[in-house]
Amino acid sequence: MANINIKLVKSLNGRLQKHIATAQSLGLRRIGDETVQPDNPQTRGKIAKIGYLLQVTEEK
């Protein structure tokens, strides 16, 4: 299964509480934090919700 590298590039300050919780569920707390997550529908849904805050690259 492929993985996705996710990086938080915009601040969580002033965002909706649901968006902050989604970022934290991905393990992203502050700008510049990166995490590797499995490429599955749950992760894709989280990315779709807060994609405007993230930089996403796919790993093989």
BASEFI-892034 format. One record per residue (C-alpha): residue number from 1; residue in one letter; x, y, z. Coordinates in nm, 2 decimals, padded with zeros to 4 digits. Layout:
N
nr_rest_px_py_pz
NUM_A_X_Y_Z
...
This chain:
60
nr_rest_px_py_pz
1_M_00.00_00.00_00.00
2_A_00.13_00.35_-00.09
3_N_00.18_00.62_00.17
4_I_00.11_00.99_00.16
5_N_00.35_01.26_00.30
6_I_00.15_01.55_00.45
7_K_00.29_01.88_00.55
8_L_00.11_02.17_00.73
9_V_00.20_02.49_00.55
10_K_-00.06_02.73_00.68
11_S_-00.15_02.83_01.04
12_L_-00.44_02.67_01.24
13_N_-00.51_03.00_01.41
14_G_-00.86_03.13_01.35
15_R_-00.97_02.81_01.17
16_L_-01.29_02.62_01.24
17_Q_-01.26_02.39_01.54
18_K_-01.34_02.09_01.32
19_H_-01.05_02.18_01.09
20_I_-00.81_02.21_01.38
21_A_-00.93_01.87_01.52
22_T_-00.88_01.71_01.17
23_A_-00.52_01.85_01.15
24_Q_-00.44_01.72_01.50
25_S_-00.59_01.38_01.41
26_L_-00.33_01.36_01.13
27_G_-00.05_01.45_01.38
28_L_-00.01_01.81_01.26
29_R_00.02_02.07_01.53
30_R_00.23_02.36_01.40
31_I_00.35_02.50_01.06
32_G_00.62_02.28_00.91
33_D_00.50_01.96_01.08
34_E_00.51_01.65_00.85
35_T_00.36_01.31_00.88
36_V_00.34_01.00_00.67
37_Q_-00.01_00.84_00.65
38_P_-00.14_00.54_00.46
39_D_-00.32_00.61_00.14
40_N_-00.68_00.51_00.23
41_P_-01.03_00.67_00.20
42_Q_-01.01_00.79_00.56
43_T_-00.69_00.98_00.51
44_R_-00.81_01.11_00.17
45_G_-01.13_01.25_00.33
46_K_-00.93_01.44_00.60
47_I_-00.71_01.58_00.32
48_A_-01.01_01.69_00.13
49_K_-01.15_01.87_00.43
50_I_-00.84_02.07_00.51
51_G_-00.65_02.06_00.19
52_Y_-00.61_02.44_00.18
53_L_-00.38_02.41_00.48
54_L_-00.17_02.12_00.35
55_Q_00.10_02.03_00.10
56_V_00.05_01.66_00.00
57_T_00.30_01.44_-00.19
58_E_00.26_01.07_-00.26
59_E_00.53_00.82_-00.18
60_K_00.58_00.48_-00.34
